[in-house]
Amino acid sequence: MALSETITESLKEAEGHIRNALAFASRSERSSTVTILSKILSQIDNLAYTDDLLDQLEDYKKNPKTSRGQWMDIEDSD
């Protein structure tokens, strides 16, 4: 199940706000603040990637021959 459009848009908006906060923090805040903001940004980015990967695994599990996530060749034993 892919992320809904609403969630995707909200994550992109949040990512923009965090990038903005990170830009300001890099000039005037402690390095721990910059590190935490960077981790949050990374986790948002990984969320979409991981969700897509899980969708590919589900597709593969349902139909290995036609899924978009086919990683190995399947030989017919017939």
C-alpha angles and dihedrals in degrees: 000000000000122000111272120252090248092055092045092051092046091050091050090050091048090048090055092050092048091048088053092049090047091053092053094040092053089063102043115010136080118277090246089063091051090048094052093047089050091051092050090051091049092049092052089052092047092050094067092043093049093047090052091048092051089050089053091050091050091049090049092049091051096045118001096185099055104028120118089230098061106149101168138036115256115211120208111237092199 
